[in-house]
């Protein structure tokens, strides 16, 4: 599925929610955000970002790439801000991976390090989500109904992607692709699955997940949700799972739809679920704002290089300088 189509799907979800629930939930949610919530977002976001950056350090070092915690936190903040500010939700991670790979002298391995550390976070999220939702299977019913109503065209696109991937495996690119897959699996065994690697990676992933859930709980209280924490956690976990879907606009779209449906499945107000998601989106953006500071500082610290001149410009400059030089000849 192309990037434009993924963004179109995410925008379509938001449009349907606005049509069904109105703009009131969006506006009420935005008005409910106060200074205390913004401060909590910055503090919780800092804790979650440090856990994620530390996980990245561990994986990168296991792959032989140097990375210290301080620069990793700064790069992670920058990636989070770019993910939230730019369409697609992954461009910040792409920039982080390529930049670290170039600085380390191995772009391919730098990209794999980022992919592996993000994959570790998603695996832990799915595991926690499955355990959490086992006791609340009714929450999945409205979400499943919505997924079953996806147009057949989307299913056809998915099938075409699978067929295309199979053809690539058997085509002229097969040797290169098999080599890339083999390298990725070797790095996964070394960076994630080794006995002395996975416990720390899993613990840091749980810490980052706890931060995201805590931010969701803050958003729920700000939006007026008074349900007990034990009742809200499965709903919020389901929303985090929805955020992993590659059909969003800067993180917006599936999260709002799934949370509205999950609140409805739990016997709560769907509009309140939408409001919780909107507040979370605002707080998540605020928690990533230190990344904007990182971008600004690094832009100002970038050395200013003189623009390269063309040959006529060089000749003109030499002529002007020669005319300005004082004459050493007598009168």
C-alpha distance (Angstrom), angle and dihedral (degrees) to the residues before:
residue distance angle dihedral
X1 . . .
X2 3.79 . .
X3 3.79 122.3 .
X4 3.81 91.9 -112.1
X5 3.80 91.6 52.6
X6 3.80 92.2 48.7
X7 3.79 90.4 51.8
X8 3.78 90.0 47.3
X9 3.81 90.8 54.2
X10 3.81 91.3 50.0
X11 3.81 92.1 48.1
X12 3.80 89.5 47.7
X13 3.81 91.2 55.2
X14 3.80 90.6 51.9
X15 3.81 90.9 47.5
X16 3.81 91.9 52.4
X17 3.81 91.0 49.4
X18 3.79 91.4 50.7
X19 3.79 90.6 48.7
X20 3.81 94.6 47.9
X21 3.82 100.9 37.1
X22 3.80 102.5 23.7
X23 3.78 129.7 -132.2
X24 3.80 94.1 -76.7
X25 3.80 94.0 89.1
X26 3.80 91.2 52.4
X27 3.80 94.5 48.1
X28 3.82 94.9 43.3
X29 3.79 90.3 50.1
X30 3.79 92.8 51.3
X31 3.81 92.0 48.6
X32 3.82 91.1 51.0
X33 3.82 94.7 61.3
X34 3.82 109.9 103.0
X35 3.80 138.1 175.7
X36 3.79 94.3 -89.5
X37 3.79 91.2 55.8
X38 3.80 91.4 48.5
X39 3.81 91.5 51.1
X40 3.81 91.0 48.1
X41 3.80 89.1 50.7
X42 3.81 91.7 54.5
X43 3.83 93.2 47.8
X44 3.81 96.1 44.4
X45 3.80 91.1 42.2
X46 3.81 90.6 53.2
X47 3.81 92.0 53.4
X48 3.80 93.3 47.4
X49 3.81 92.2 45.7
X50 3.80 92.9 51.6
X51 3.82 90.1 51.4
X52 3.81 91.6 49.5
X53 3.81 93.7 45.4
X54 3.80 91.1 48.1
X55 3.81 89.2 52.3
X56 3.81 88.8 51.8
X57 3.81 90.2 51.3
X58 3.79 92.1 52.2
X59 3.81 94.0 49.2
X60 3.82 94.1 43.6
X61 3.80 92.8 50.1
X62 3.80 91.1 48.4
X63 3.82 86.6 56.6
X64 3.80 91.8 50.9
X65 3.82 97.1 -103.5
X66 3.83 118.1 130.9
X67 3.81 114.2 -125.1
X68 3.80 128.7 154.0
X69 3.80 124.2 -157.6
X70 3.81 98.9 -113.2
X71 3.82 97.1 56.6
X72 3.81 89.6 38.6
X73 3.83 91.6 57.3
X74 3.81 91.1 48.5
X75 3.82 92.2 48.1
X76 3.80 91.4 46.1
X77 3.80 91.6 51.6
X78 3.79 90.1 50.2
X79 3.81 90.9 49.8
X80 3.82 92.0 49.1
X81 3.79 91.2 51.6
X82 3.81 92.8 48.5
X83 3.81 90.7 46.5
X84 3.81 90.1 53.6
X85 3.80 96.9 41.3
X86 3.80 100.8 42.5
X87 3.82 129.2 60.5
X88 3.78 118.2 -98.5
X89 3.80 98.2 35.8
X90 3.83 96.1 -122.5
X91 3.81 106.3 70.1
X92 3.79 91.6 96.5
X93 3.80 91.3 56.0
X94 3.80 90.6 47.7
X95 3.80 90.3 52.8
X96 3.81 91.2 46.1
X97 3.79 92.4 50.9
X98 3.80 96.6 46.9
X99 3.81 94.2 43.9
X100 3.79 93.7 50.2
X101 3.78 90.7 45.1
X102 3.80 91.6 52.6
X103 3.80 92.6 46.6
X104 3.81 89.6 49.8
X105 3.80 95.6 44.5
X106 3.82 96.1 -116.3
X107 3.80 115.1 82.5
X108 3.80 94.8 176.1
X109 3.78 93.2 53.7
X110 3.80 91.2 43.2
X111 3.80 89.4 55.6
X112 3.79 91.6 47.3
X113 3.81 90.9 51.0
X114 3.81 91.0 56.4
X115 3.80 92.6 44.0
X116 3.79 91.5 50.4
X117 3.80 95.8 47.8
X118 3.80 91.5 48.0
X119 3.80 90.1 46.4
X120 3.80 89.9 53.3
X121 3.79 89.7 54.9
X122 3.79 92.1 49.3
X123 3.82 92.7 48.3
X124 3.80 91.0 53.1
X125 3.81 90.3 46.4
X126 3.81 92.0 51.8
X127 3.81 91.9 46.7
X128 3.81 92.3 50.4
X129 3.79 90.5 43.4
X130 3.80 93.2 53.0
X131 3.81 92.4 48.7
X132 3.81 92.5 45.6
X133 3.78 95.3 47.6
X134 3.80 96.2 45.2
X135 3.77 89.1 84.3
X136 3.82 93.4 45.9
X137 3.83 106.3 45.1
X138 3.81 91.6 152.0
X139 3.80 89.4 71.0
X140 3.77 89.8 67.9
X141 3.81 95.3 54.9
X142 3.85 99.1 81.1
X143 3.81 91.1 40.2
X144 3.79 91.2 50.7
X145 3.80 91.0 49.0
X146 3.79 90.2 52.9
X147 3.78 92.0 49.0
X148 3.80 91.4 50.2
X149 3.79 89.1 56.2
X150 3.81 92.4 61.3
X151 3.81 108.7 126.1
X152 3.75 117.5 -98.8
X153 3.80 88.9 -118.7
X154 3.80 90.8 70.3
X155 3.79 90.4 50.7
X156 3.80 89.6 49.7
X157 3.81 90.4 51.8
X158 3.78 90.5 51.6
X159 3.78 91.0 49.9
X160 3.80 90.8 49.4
X161 3.81 89.9 52.2
X162 3.81 90.7 52.4
X163 3.80 92.0 48.9
X164 3.80 90.8 47.2
X165 3.79 90.9 51.8
X166 3.80 90.9 50.4
X167 3.80 91.0 51.2
X168 3.78 91.0 50.6
X169 3.79 89.9 53.6
X170 3.80 89.6 55.6
X171 3.82 98.5 36.2
X172 3.78 133.6 82.2
X173 3.80 90.8 -74.3
X174 3.81 91.1 58.4
X175 3.85 97.6 99.3
X176 3.81 92.9 48.9
X177 3.80 91.8 44.5
X178 3.80 93.1 48.2
X179 3.80 89.8 49.7
X180 3.80 90.8 51.0
X181 3.81 91.3 48.9
X182 3.79 90.7 48.9
X183 3.80 91.9 51.6
X184 3.80 91.0 47.7
X185 3.81 92.0 51.4
X186 3.80 91.7 48.0
X187 3.81 90.7 51.2
X188 3.80 90.4 47.2
X189 3.80 91.2 54.4
X190 3.79 91.3 47.6
X191 3.81 99.0 39.2
X192 3.81 103.3 36.0
X193 3.77 115.1 8.2
X194 3.81 101.2 46.6
X195 3.78 115.0 113.3
X196 3.79 93.0 -117.3
X197 3.83 93.7 45.1
X198 3.79 112.4 45.8
X199 3.85 99.9 60.3
X200 3.82 92.9 58.5
X201 3.81 92.6 41.5
X202 3.82 91.0 49.7
X203 3.82 92.5 47.7
X204 3.80 92.6 50.5
X205 3.80 90.5 46.4
X206 3.80 89.7 53.0
X207 3.80 89.4 49.9
X208 3.80 92.0 52.2
X209 3.81 90.7 46.3
X210 3.80 90.5 50.9
X211 3.80 88.3 54.1
X212 3.80 92.8 52.7
X213 3.81 91.8 47.9
X214 3.81 90.9 47.9
X215 3.81 89.7 52.6
X216 3.80 89.2 49.6
X217 3.81 89.9 52.0
X218 3.80 90.3 52.1
X219 3.80 88.6 50.3
X220 3.82 90.9 49.6
X221 3.80 92.9 53.0
X222 3.80 92.3 45.1
X223 3.81 89.8 50.8
X224 3.81 90.6 52.4
X225 3.81 100.5 -104.4
X226 3.81 106.7 152.7
X227 3.81 98.9 178.0
X228 3.83 115.9 125.3
X229 3.80 117.7 -89.4
X230 3.81 90.9 -114.9
X231 3.81 89.0 58.6
X232 3.79 94.9 44.5
X233 3.81 99.0 47.6
X234 3.83 96.1 71.6
X235 3.81 89.9 49.3
X236 3.78 92.9 49.0
X237 3.80 92.3 46.2
X238 3.79 89.0 53.7
X239 3.81 89.1 52.2
X240 3.81 90.7 52.2
X241 3.79 89.5 51.7
X242 3.81 89.0 52.0
X243 3.80 90.2 53.2
X244 3.80 88.5 63.2
X245 3.81 90.5 64.9
X246 3.83 110.1 106.1
X247 3.82 93.2 -130.8
X248 3.77 108.6 90.8
X249 3.77 144.5 106.1
X250 3.80 106.7 -123.9
X251 3.82 89.0 -32.3
X252 3.83 94.9 -46.5
X253 3.79 124.6 116.7
X254 3.82 117.8 45.5
X255 3.81 92.1 42.3
X256 3.80 92.4 59.0
X257 3.78 94.0 44.2
X258 3.80 96.0 46.8
X259 3.80 94.2 45.5
X260 3.79 92.4 49.7
X261 3.82 89.9 50.3
X262 3.81 92.4 44.3
X263 3.80 92.1 52.2
X264 3.78 88.8 49.8
X265 3.81 91.2 49.5
X266 3.80 89.9 51.6
X267 3.81 91.5 54.0
X268 3.81 93.4 -104.6
X269 3.80 130.4 119.6
X270 3.80 113.5 -74.5
X271 3.80 90.0 -150.8
X272 3.78 89.7 57.6
X273 3.78 89.9 51.9
X274 3.79 88.5 54.0
X275 3.81 90.3 48.9
X276 3.82 91.3 51.5
X277 3.79 90.1 51.9
X278 3.81 92.7 48.9
X279 3.82 92.1 50.1
X280 3.80 89.8 48.0
X281 3.80 90.1 51.9
X282 3.80 90.6 53.0
X283 3.81 93.4 46.1
X284 3.81 92.0 46.3
X285 3.80 89.6 53.3
X286 3.81 90.5 49.2
X287 3.81 91.2 48.9
X288 3.82 89.0 55.8
X289 3.83 95.2 50.5
X290 3.83 93.7 99.1
X291 3.80 83.7 69.1
X292 3.81 88.7 64.8
X293 3.79 87.7 55.1
X294 3.81 89.9 51.8
X295 3.81 90.0 52.1
X296 3.80 92.1 49.3
X297 3.82 95.3 46.8
X298 3.79 93.0 48.4
X299 3.78 91.5 46.7
X300 3.80 91.5 52.8
X301 3.81 91.4 45.2
X302 3.80 92.8 51.1
X303 3.83 110.4 112.3
X304 3.77 113.4 -110.0
X305 3.79 107.7 -125.6
X306 3.76 121.6 -160.6
X307 3.81 111.9 -109.0
X308 3.77 115.0 -107.2
X309 3.80 111.1 -105.1
X310 3.78 126.3 -142.9
X311 3.82 119.7 -120.9
X312 3.84 94.5 -100.7
X313 3.82 89.5 49.5
X314 3.81 90.5 51.0
X315 3.81 91.9 50.2
X316 3.79 91.0 48.3
X317 3.80 91.9 50.1
X318 3.81 91.8 48.8
X319 3.80 90.6 50.6
X320 3.81 92.2 49.9
X321 3.81 92.0 48.9
X322 3.82 91.2 48.6
X323 3.80 91.0 53.0
X324 3.82 91.2 50.6
X325 3.82 94.3 51.9
X326 3.83 113.2 100.9
X327 3.79 114.5 -108.7
X328 3.82 116.5 -112.8
X329 3.82 93.6 -165.7
X330 3.79 121.2 105.4
X331 3.79 123.3 -109.2
